[in-house]
């Protein structure tokens, strides 16, 4: 977890002017699907829905969501994201979110409290919607003796929340 914080602070320092462009983007409703448990044999389909706020806490945007797998695992989470603009179209976003996990019939991650650290790369369209890919790691950060963790690869679409109504 300390490495994640260090990397995020270093990116903030290196990309200061590129981060400021985050004010241009609205709140988002994001939906996606992916492949759960890339690193082990408990693979499943993954589906998620998130709300990404347009407010900022310093340079970070708060977000929250829910994830479910085809093995009935469930994860509810809330955290922070950092949009780093790579030109006008591409956005790189590291994220961190703690949450509560229930394994259902799927992989036992060792604890109800799990931490999600993610890297996302998305293409931003003219209407500010985004199509992206993410990889995230889900683990309990060794708060339990059992900490197998998992990696998840997802594809997602973020739609401006203000255009839904």
JOVENQUI-V996662 format. One record per pair of residues at least 24 apart in sequence whose ideal C-beta (glycine too) atoms are under 6 Angstrom apart, sorted by the first residue. I is the first residue (numbers start at 1). J is the second residue. D is the distance in whole Angstrom. If there is no record, write none. Layout:
i={I & I}
j={J & J}
d={D & D}
//
This chain:
i={1 & 4 & 4 & 8 & 8 & 11 & 12 & 15 & 18 & 18 & 19 & 21 & 22 & 25 & 26 & 26 & 26 & 27 & 27 & 27 & 28 & 28 & 28 & 29 & 29 & 30 & 30 & 31 & 32 & 32 & 32 & 34 & 34 & 34 & 35 & 36 & 36 & 37 & 37 & 38 & 38 & 39 & 42 & 42 & 44 & 44 & 44 & 44 & 45 & 46 & 69 & 71 & 71 & 71 & 72 & 72 & 73 & 73 & 73 & 74 & 75 & 75 & 76 & 77 & 89 & 89 & 91 & 91 & 92 & 93 & 94 & 107 & 110 & 110 & 110 & 110 & 111 & 111 & 111 & 114 & 114 & 115 & 128 & 129 & 130 & 131 & 132}
j={141 & 96 & 117 & 82 & 94 & 84 & 59 & 84 & 84 & 85 & 59 & 85 & 83 & 128 & 54 & 160 & 162 & 53 & 54 & 161 & 52 & 158 & 161 & 159 & 161 & 156 & 158 & 157 & 154 & 155 & 156 & 152 & 153 & 154 & 153 & 69 & 152 & 107 & 150 & 151 & 153 & 151 & 106 & 107 & 69 & 70 & 71 & 106 & 70 & 152 & 106 & 104 & 105 & 106 & 104 & 105 & 103 & 104 & 106 & 102 & 99 & 101 & 100 & 116 & 123 & 124 & 122 & 124 & 121 & 120 & 119 & 150 & 140 & 144 & 146 & 147 & 140 & 143 & 144 & 138 & 140 & 141 & 160 & 159 & 158 & 157 & 156}
d={6 & 6 & 5 & 6 & 6 & 6 & 6 & 5 & 6 & 5 & 5 & 5 & 5 & 6 & 5 & 4 & 5 & 5 & 4 & 4 & 4 & 4 & 6 & 5 & 5 & 5 & 4 & 6 & 5 & 6 & 3 & 6 & 5 & 3 & 5 & 5 & 5 & 6 & 5 & 4 & 6 & 5 & 6 & 4 & 4 & 5 & 4 & 6 & 4 & 5 & 5 & 6 & 5 & 3 & 3 & 5 & 5 & 5 & 4 & 5 & 5 & 5 & 5 & 6 & 6 & 5 & 5 & 6 & 6 & 4 & 6 & 6 & 5 & 4 & 3 & 5 & 4 & 6 & 4 & 5 & 5 & 5 & 5 & 5 & 4 & 6 & 6}
//
